[in-house]
Amino acid sequence: MSEETLVNRHRAVLPQWLALYYKEPIEIVRAEGRRVTDSNGNTYLDFFAGILTNAIGYGVKEISDAIRAQLDTGVLHTSTLYLIRKQVELAEQIAELSGIPDAKVFFTNSGTEANETALMLATQQRRSNQILALRNSYHGRAFATIGITGNRGWSASSLSPVKVSYVHGGYRYRGPFAGLSDKDYIAACVDDLRDVLQTTTSGDVAALIAEPIQGVGGFNVPPDGLLGAMKEVLDEHGILFISDEVQTGWGRTGEHFWGFQAHGITPDALTFAKGLGNGLAIGGVVARGDLMDCLTANSISTFGGNPISTAGAKATLDYLLDKDLQGNARKLGDYLLRGLRDLGDKYDVLGDVRGKGLMIGMEFVSPGTTPSPEAAGIVLEETRERGLLVGKGGLHNNVVRLAPPMTLTETEAAEALEILGESVARAQEAVK
């Protein structure tokens, strides 16, 4: 069956708002290491990893063996009404890694569900439906998480079970505080937070939720220490802080295991998903024991923390730690950032290169600083033609996102830089 036939069938029975990359969408049918192959036999170096989810890469024996061992027992599912050994072992490990005092873990099936749970915990304990979120944020596609998403392109509805107030801080390249020094930027954002608390809330806010690096928003990196300065204000009011680590967790930023650690703080709760499962559906919340246990109604999770997902996730986490993939992310991330910034010096169309570790954004502009989704779209198509898969996002849909598996090699990084250089040159020519 051709990909053209499959895409027609896809569009006939799946929602029109379910996005597909590329003018000619591809079906990935095989994968190994950091490379994937489509149904036409074309092989690509994967620099988006299923939206940062295939964090270790493809065909990893240790992970596959753990999943097969669980399959061989015949127990694919039991629900949380029964003890699940791998769930307990994984929760113990994550609780310790979180650094949160008296931590408890609840497993979900996705980052969206994890953030919904964190919002429920915070609003229940604080007895308030008021939430603070960052402008240009993205936290999921469910009812409450859309309600706190500060990006019109991903806000499907204005209806929400929470009352949200947005503060500055995530997107530094544009906005009223662009161009300020780190110190002045942080001070301006903290002043804005205080003003928002005084003018748009009744004071008894439940929580601030923030991505340490905005993902869908374009891999936007605030100055280190910003969230720490904001948390000082939150603590004055008893407001909880939730760190959305769905994309920044598990060492992907290179310098730290969790994104919040760059800000010198410990959150009241953190949410996770994506890379932990290396392709399996898993997410979760880590929270202080008193916060996690604040619910008084009965609850279960039918699929959260199931035997297959937790067996695979435990093997993934062990592999990541044993192989020091955080260190690899830092080394190769620095290498890629240097190469990409050289491209930015050479081509006007590449307005900004930012990121940490293997989480890098390339923001494209027309002459001047006008956002250029056209240029980003050209790079998306040109890299695919040359054998590289990348992502795209940003408030203006003009950011190419790079997030390869953390097992990336230097040879592969050099290959990607060459392809990106050719593709950016093509975008520069086309836009001019």
C-alpha positions as CSV (number, residue, x, y, z in Angstrom):
1,M,0.0,0.0,0.0
2,S,1.4,3.4,-1.0
3,E,1.7,6.3,1.6
4,E,-0.5,8.3,-0.7
5,T,-3.3,5.8,-0.3
6,L,-2.8,5.6,3.5
7,V,-2.9,9.3,3.9
8,N,-6.2,9.5,2.1
9,R,-7.6,6.8,4.4
10,H,-6.2,8.6,7.4
11,R,-7.9,11.9,6.4
12,A,-11.2,10.1,5.8
13,V,-11.6,8.5,9.2
14,L,-9.4,10.6,11.6
15,P,-10.0,14.2,12.7
16,Q,-9.0,17.0,10.4
17,W,-7.2,18.8,13.3
18,L,-4.9,15.8,13.7
19,A,-1.7,17.3,12.2
20,L,0.6,15.4,9.8
21,Y,4.1,16.6,9.0
22,Y,5.3,17.1,5.4
23,K,3.5,17.8,2.1
24,E,3.8,14.1,1.5
25,P,3.4,12.4,4.9
26,I,5.5,9.4,5.7
27,E,4.8,6.1,7.5
28,I,7.7,4.8,9.7
29,V,7.9,1.0,9.5
30,R,11.3,0.1,10.9
31,A,13.9,1.6,13.2
32,E,17.3,0.9,14.7
33,G,19.6,3.1,16.8
34,R,18.8,6.7,15.8
35,R,17.5,5.9,12.3
36,V,14.0,5.2,11.1
37,T,12.9,3.8,7.7
38,D,9.6,4.7,5.9
39,S,7.4,2.4,3.9
40,N,9.1,3.5,0.6
41,G,12.5,2.3,2.0
42,N,13.9,5.8,2.7
43,T,16.0,5.9,5.9
44,Y,16.3,9.0,8.1
45,L,18.4,10.2,11.0
46,D,15.7,10.9,13.6
47,F,16.2,14.3,15.3
48,F,12.7,14.5,16.8
49,A,12.4,11.1,18.4
50,G,8.6,10.8,18.4
51,I,8.3,14.3,20.0
52,L,11.2,13.6,22.5
53,T,9.7,10.3,23.5
54,N,12.1,7.7,22.0
55,A,14.8,9.1,24.3
56,I,17.1,6.1,24.1
57,G,16.6,5.4,20.4
58,Y,15.4,2.2,18.7
59,G,16.0,-1.5,19.1
60,V,17.7,-1.2,22.5
61,K,18.2,-4.8,23.7
62,E,18.0,-4.1,27.4
63,I,14.6,-2.4,27.1
64,S,13.2,-4.9,24.6
65,D,14.3,-7.8,26.8
66,A,12.5,-6.3,29.8
67,I,9.3,-5.9,27.8
68,R,9.5,-9.5,26.4
69,A,10.2,-10.9,29.9
70,Q,6.9,-9.3,31.1
71,L,5.1,-10.4,28.0
72,D,6.2,-14.0,28.7
73,T,4.4,-14.0,32.0
74,G,1.2,-13.4,30.2
75,V,0.3,-10.5,32.6
76,L,-0.1,-7.5,30.4
77,H,-2.6,-5.8,32.7
78,T,-4.0,-6.0,36.2
79,S,-5.0,-2.4,37.2
80,T,-3.9,-0.6,40.3
81,L,-6.4,-2.7,42.4
82,Y,-3.5,-5.2,42.6
83,L,0.1,-4.9,43.5
84,I,2.5,-4.3,40.6
85,R,6.1,-5.0,41.5
86,K,7.7,-3.0,38.7
87,Q,5.4,0.0,39.4
88,V,6.6,0.0,43.1
89,E,10.2,-0.3,42.1
90,L,10.0,2.4,39.5
91,A,8.1,4.7,41.9
92,E,10.8,4.2,44.5
93,Q,13.5,5.1,42.0
94,I,11.7,8.2,40.7
95,A,10.8,9.5,44.1
96,E,14.5,9.4,45.1
97,L,15.6,11.1,41.9
98,S,13.0,13.8,42.3
99,G,14.6,15.4,45.4
100,I,11.1,16.2,46.7
101,P,10.7,15.5,50.4
102,D,8.5,12.6,51.4
103,A,7.8,12.1,47.7
104,K,5.0,9.9,46.4
105,V,4.4,8.9,42.7
106,F,1.2,8.5,40.7
107,F,1.5,7.0,37.3
108,T,-0.7,8.0,34.3
109,N,-0.7,7.3,30.6
110,S,0.5,10.7,29.2
111,G,1.9,14.1,30.1
112,T,-1.6,15.6,29.6
113,E,-3.0,13.2,32.2
114,A,-0.1,13.9,34.5
115,N,-0.7,17.7,34.4
116,E,-4.5,17.2,34.8
117,T,-3.7,15.2,38.0
118,A,-1.2,17.8,39.3
119,L,-3.9,20.5,38.8
120,M,-6.5,18.5,40.6
121,L,-4.1,17.9,43.6
122,A,-3.1,21.6,43.8
123,T,-6.7,23.0,43.5
124,Q,-7.9,20.4,46.1
125,Q,-5.3,21.1,48.7
126,R,-5.5,24.9,48.3
127,R,-9.3,24.9,47.9
128,S,-8.9,27.3,44.9
129,N,-9.4,27.0,41.2
130,Q,-7.0,29.8,40.4
131,I,-3.9,28.8,38.5
132,L,-0.9,30.8,37.2
133,A,0.8,29.8,34.0
134,L,3.4,31.3,31.7
135,R,2.6,32.9,28.4
136,N,3.4,30.8,25.4
137,S,3.1,27.6,27.5
138,Y,1.7,24.2,26.5
139,H,0.6,21.6,29.0
140,G,-1.6,19.2,27.1
141,R,-4.8,18.8,25.2
142,A,-7.4,17.9,27.9
143,F,-10.0,20.2,29.4
144,A,-7.9,21.8,32.2
145,T,-4.6,21.6,30.4
146,I,-5.9,23.5,27.4
147,G,-7.3,26.0,29.9
148,I,-3.8,26.8,31.1
149,T,-2.1,26.7,27.7
150,G,-0.9,30.2,26.8
151,N,-0.6,29.7,23.1
152,R,-3.6,30.5,20.9
153,G,-2.6,27.9,18.3
154,W,-3.1,25.1,20.8
155,S,-6.1,26.5,22.7
156,A,-9.1,24.8,21.3
157,S,-11.6,26.2,23.8
158,S,-11.9,29.1,26.2
159,L,-13.9,27.0,28.5
160,S,-12.0,25.7,31.5
161,P,-12.5,24.2,35.0
162,V,-9.8,26.6,36.3
163,K,-9.3,30.3,36.3
164,V,-6.0,31.1,34.8
165,S,-3.8,34.2,34.9
166,Y,-0.7,34.3,32.6
167,V,2.6,35.8,33.6
168,H,5.7,36.6,31.6
169,G,8.9,34.6,31.6
170,G,9.0,31.8,29.1
171,Y,9.7,33.4,25.7
172,R,12.7,35.7,25.9
173,Y,13.4,36.3,22.2
174,R,10.3,38.4,21.7
175,G,8.0,40.4,24.0
176,P,8.3,43.5,26.2
177,F,11.4,42.3,28.1
178,A,13.5,41.2,25.0
179,G,17.0,42.5,25.1
180,L,17.2,42.8,28.9
181,S,20.1,41.3,30.8
182,D,19.5,38.1,32.8
183,K,19.2,40.1,36.0
184,D,16.9,42.7,34.6
185,Y,14.8,40.1,32.8
186,I,14.3,38.2,36.0
187,A,13.4,41.4,37.9
188,A,10.9,42.4,35.3
189,C,9.2,39.0,35.3
190,V,9.0,39.0,39.1
191,D,7.5,42.4,39.1
192,D,4.9,41.2,36.5
193,L,4.1,38.2,38.7
194,R,3.4,40.5,41.7
195,D,1.3,42.7,39.6
196,V,-0.8,39.8,38.2
197,L,-1.4,38.5,41.7
198,Q,-2.6,41.9,42.8
199,T,-4.8,42.7,39.8
200,T,-6.2,39.4,38.2
201,T,-6.6,37.1,41.2
202,S,-8.4,37.1,44.5
203,G,-5.1,36.2,46.2
204,D,-5.7,32.6,47.2
205,V,-4.1,31.1,44.1
206,A,-3.6,27.3,44.0
207,A,-0.4,27.0,42.0
208,L,2.0,28.2,39.3
209,I,2.7,25.6,36.7
210,A,5.7,26.1,34.4
211,E,7.9,24.3,31.9
212,P,11.5,25.0,32.7
213,I,12.1,25.1,28.9
214,Q,8.9,25.7,26.9
215,G,8.6,22.7,24.5
216,V,5.8,23.2,22.0
217,G,6.3,27.0,22.4
218,G,9.7,26.7,20.6
219,F,12.3,25.4,23.1
220,N,12.4,28.8,24.9
221,V,15.0,29.0,27.6
222,P,14.5,31.5,30.4
223,P,17.5,32.7,32.4
224,D,18.7,30.3,35.1
225,G,17.2,31.4,38.4
226,L,14.0,32.9,37.0
227,L,11.7,30.2,38.5
228,G,13.6,30.4,41.8
229,A,12.9,34.2,42.0
230,M,9.3,33.5,41.2
231,K,9.0,30.8,43.8
232,E,10.1,33.3,46.5
233,V,7.0,35.3,45.6
234,L,4.8,32.2,45.6
235,D,6.1,31.1,49.0
236,E,5.0,34.5,50.4
237,H,1.4,33.6,49.5
238,G,1.5,29.9,50.1
239,I,1.1,29.2,46.4
240,L,2.3,25.8,45.2
241,F,4.8,25.4,42.3
242,I,4.4,22.6,39.7
243,S,7.3,21.9,37.4
244,D,6.2,20.4,34.0
245,E,9.1,18.1,33.2
246,V,7.3,16.2,30.4
247,Q,10.0,17.4,27.9
248,T,12.8,18.5,30.2
249,G,13.1,15.5,32.4
250,W,15.5,12.5,32.5
251,G,18.7,14.5,31.8
252,R,17.8,15.8,28.3
253,T,19.0,19.3,29.2
254,G,22.4,17.9,29.9
255,E,23.4,20.1,32.8
256,H,20.7,18.7,35.1
257,F,18.5,15.7,35.5
258,W,15.4,17.9,35.9
259,G,14.8,21.3,34.3
260,F,13.9,22.9,37.6
261,Q,17.4,22.3,39.0
262,A,18.7,25.2,36.9
263,H,16.7,27.5,39.1
264,G,17.9,26.4,42.5
265,I,14.6,25.2,43.7
266,T,12.6,22.1,44.6
267,P,9.0,22.1,43.4
268,D,6.0,20.9,45.4
269,A,5.2,18.6,42.5
270,L,6.6,17.7,39.1
271,T,5.0,16.0,36.1
272,F,6.8,13.6,33.7
273,A,6.1,11.5,30.6
274,K,7.6,11.0,27.1
275,G,11.2,9.9,27.4
276,L,10.7,7.6,30.4
277,G,8.8,5.0,28.4
278,N,11.1,5.2,25.3
279,G,8.0,4.8,23.2
280,L,5.7,3.1,25.7
281,A,2.7,5.1,27.1
282,I,3.6,6.3,30.6
283,G,3.4,9.6,32.6
284,G,3.1,10.6,36.1
285,V,3.2,13.0,39.0
286,V,5.7,13.2,41.9
287,A,4.5,15.3,44.8
288,R,5.1,15.8,48.5
289,G,3.3,13.2,50.5
290,D,0.8,15.6,52.0
291,L,-0.1,17.0,48.6
292,M,-0.4,13.6,46.9
293,D,-2.6,12.3,49.8
294,C,-4.9,15.4,49.9
295,L,-7.6,13.6,47.9
296,T,-10.4,12.1,50.0
297,A,-12.5,10.4,47.3
298,N,-11.8,6.9,46.0
299,S,-9.6,6.6,42.9
300,I,-7.8,4.1,40.8
301,S,-6.0,4.0,37.5
302,T,-7.0,1.3,35.0
303,F,-3.9,1.5,32.8
304,G,-1.6,3.9,34.7
305,G,1.6,2.1,35.8
306,N,0.6,-1.1,34.1
307,P,3.1,-4.0,34.1
308,I,4.3,-3.6,30.5
309,S,4.9,0.2,30.7
310,T,6.6,0.1,34.1
311,A,8.8,-2.8,33.1
312,G,10.0,-1.0,30.0
313,A,10.3,2.3,31.8
314,K,12.4,0.8,34.6
315,A,14.7,-0.7,32.0
316,T,14.9,2.7,30.2
317,L,15.7,4.6,33.3
318,D,18.4,2.1,34.4
319,Y,19.9,2.3,30.9
320,L,19.9,6.1,30.9
321,L,21.6,6.3,34.3
322,D,24.1,3.5,33.6
323,K,25.3,4.9,30.3
324,D,25.4,8.6,31.6
325,L,23.2,9.8,28.8
326,Q,22.8,13.1,30.6
327,G,26.5,13.7,30.1
328,N,26.2,12.7,26.4
329,A,23.3,15.1,26.0
330,R,25.4,17.9,27.4
331,K,28.5,17.2,25.3
332,L,26.7,16.8,22.0
333,G,24.2,19.5,22.7
334,D,27.1,22.0,23.2
335,Y,28.6,20.7,19.9
336,L,25.3,21.2,18.0
337,L,24.7,24.6,19.5
338,R,28.1,25.9,18.4
339,G,27.6,24.6,14.9
340,L,24.1,26.0,14.7
341,R,25.1,29.4,16.0
342,D,27.8,29.5,13.3
343,L,24.9,29.0,10.8
344,G,23.0,31.9,12.5
345,D,26.0,34.1,11.9
346,K,26.1,33.1,8.3
347,Y,22.4,33.3,7.4
348,D,20.1,36.1,8.3
349,V,17.0,33.9,8.1
350,L,18.1,32.1,11.2
351,G,17.2,34.7,13.8
352,D,17.9,32.8,17.1
353,V,19.5,29.5,18.2
354,R,18.7,28.5,21.8
355,G,18.5,25.4,24.0
356,K,20.2,23.2,26.5
357,G,21.5,19.7,25.9
358,L,19.6,17.8,23.2
359,M,16.7,20.2,23.3
360,I,17.5,22.9,20.7
361,G,15.3,25.5,18.9
362,M,16.1,27.4,15.7
363,E,13.8,30.4,15.2
364,F,13.4,31.6,11.6
365,V,12.7,35.2,10.5
366,S,12.2,37.2,7.4
367,P,14.6,40.2,6.9
368,G,14.7,41.8,10.3
369,T,13.0,39.9,13.1
370,T,9.5,39.2,11.5
371,P,8.6,35.5,12.2
372,S,8.9,33.3,9.1
373,P,6.9,30.1,9.3
374,E,7.6,29.9,5.6
375,A,11.4,29.5,6.2
376,A,10.8,27.0,9.0
377,G,8.5,25.0,6.7
378,I,11.2,24.9,4.0
379,V,13.8,23.6,6.5
380,L,11.3,20.9,7.6
381,E,10.9,19.7,4.0
382,E,14.5,20.2,2.9
383,T,15.9,18.2,5.9
384,R,13.5,15.3,5.2
385,E,14.6,15.3,1.5
386,R,18.2,15.0,2.7
387,G,17.5,12.3,5.3
388,L,16.9,14.1,8.6
389,L,13.7,14.3,10.6
390,V,13.2,17.4,12.7
391,G,10.2,19.0,14.5
392,K,8.5,22.4,14.2
393,G,6.6,24.6,16.6
394,G,6.7,28.0,18.4
395,L,4.1,30.7,18.9
396,H,4.4,31.7,15.3
397,N,5.1,28.2,13.9
398,N,8.6,29.4,12.9
399,V,10.8,27.3,15.1
400,V,12.5,24.1,14.0
401,R,12.9,21.9,17.1
402,L,15.8,19.4,17.5
403,A,15.5,16.6,20.1
404,P,17.3,13.5,19.0
405,P,17.6,10.3,21.1
406,M,20.1,10.9,23.9
407,T,22.3,8.0,22.6
408,L,23.3,10.3,19.6
409,T,26.9,9.9,18.4
410,E,29.2,12.7,17.4
411,T,29.3,11.4,13.9
412,E,25.6,11.5,13.7
413,A,25.6,15.1,15.1
414,A,28.0,16.2,12.4
415,E,25.9,14.6,9.7
416,A,22.8,16.5,11.0
417,L,24.7,19.8,11.1
418,E,25.7,19.3,7.4
419,I,22.1,18.6,6.4
420,L,20.8,21.5,8.5
421,G,23.4,23.9,6.9
422,E,22.3,22.9,3.4
423,S,18.6,23.3,4.4
424,V,19.0,26.7,6.0
425,A,20.9,27.9,2.9
426,R,17.9,26.8,0.8
427,A,15.5,28.6,3.1
428,Q,17.6,31.8,3.0
429,E,17.6,31.7,-0.8
430,A,13.8,31.0,-1.0
431,V,12.8,33.8,1.5
432,K,15.0,36.4,-0.2
